[in-house]
Amino acid sequence: MNKFSVIAFANTLAIIDLTLHPLFHLWISVAPRSYEWMMNLFVAGLHLQVTDFDSSLSHIILGTIVEASVFWILGAMIALIYNKLTKS
C-alpha cells in the first residue's frame, strides 16, 4: 500500500493555507458584509463581525504564519497516522 510523504503532505497543506488565507483577507477588504454573511451561513452559531483589526497588515501576516504552521503540523500528523494505520 502507498504511504504519504510526511513532509510533502504537510508542505502541501501549508502552501494551500498560505494561498487561501491572504485571499480571504482580500475578500474581507473588498466585501466585508458578504464575507460575514457567508461565514454566518456555513458556521452554525457564529455571528462574525468584520472589524478594522481584521484588515490590519500585522494581523494578516501574523495570522497567515500561525495558521500555516498549524496546517503544516496537522498535515504531518495526518500523514503519520495514515502511514501508521496502513502499515498494519
N, C-alpha and C positions, 0 to 999 in steps of 0.2 A: 504494500500500500504506500502511496506517496506521502511524504512528510512536508510540512511547511518549513520554509527557511525562516527562522525566528526573526532575524534582523530584517530580511526583506519584507516580511509581513508587517512588522512594527513600523518600518520606514514608510510603507505604503499608506497605512492609516494616518501617520503623522503628516505626510505630504498632502493627503486629501484634506486634512484639517487646516493645514497652512494655506490651502487654496480657498476653502469654503468660509473660514472664519472672517477674513477681510471682506469677502463678497457679501456676507450677511451684514457687516457693518456698513458697507456701501448701500445696501438696501435700506438700512435704518436711516442713513443720512438723506437718501432720496425720497423715501416714502415711509416715514415712521408709523403712520396710522395703519397702513396696510400690513406692516410687519406685526404690530400689536394685534390686529385682527386675526392674522394667520396663526400666531402663537396661541392666542386665546381659543381659537377653533381646534387646534390639534393637541393642546396640552390641557386636559380637563382640570379645572380648578385654578389655573394660572391666570392671574389678572396683571399682565405685564403693562408697564407704562414706560415708554422711552423717555430718558432724561438727557440733559447735556453731557452728563458723565459718560453715557453710552457712546457718544461720538468723540470723546477726547482721544487724542493720539496716544497718550500714555496708556490709557485703558485698552485700546485696540492692540498695541504692541505687547503689553504685558499679558493680556488675556490670550492672545494668539500663542505666545511662548508657553504659557502654563497649560493651555488646552492641548497644544500639540505634544507636549511632554506626557500628559495624561493619556492621550491616544496612543503614543508610542508604547508606553508601559502596558496599556490594555491590549494592544496588538501582540506584544511579546508574550503576555500571559495567555492569550487565546491560542497562539501558535504552540507554546509549550504544553498546554493542556491537551490540545489536539494531538500533538506528537506523542504524548504520553499515552493517551487513550487508544491511538491506532497501533501502538507498539504491542499491546496485549492481544 
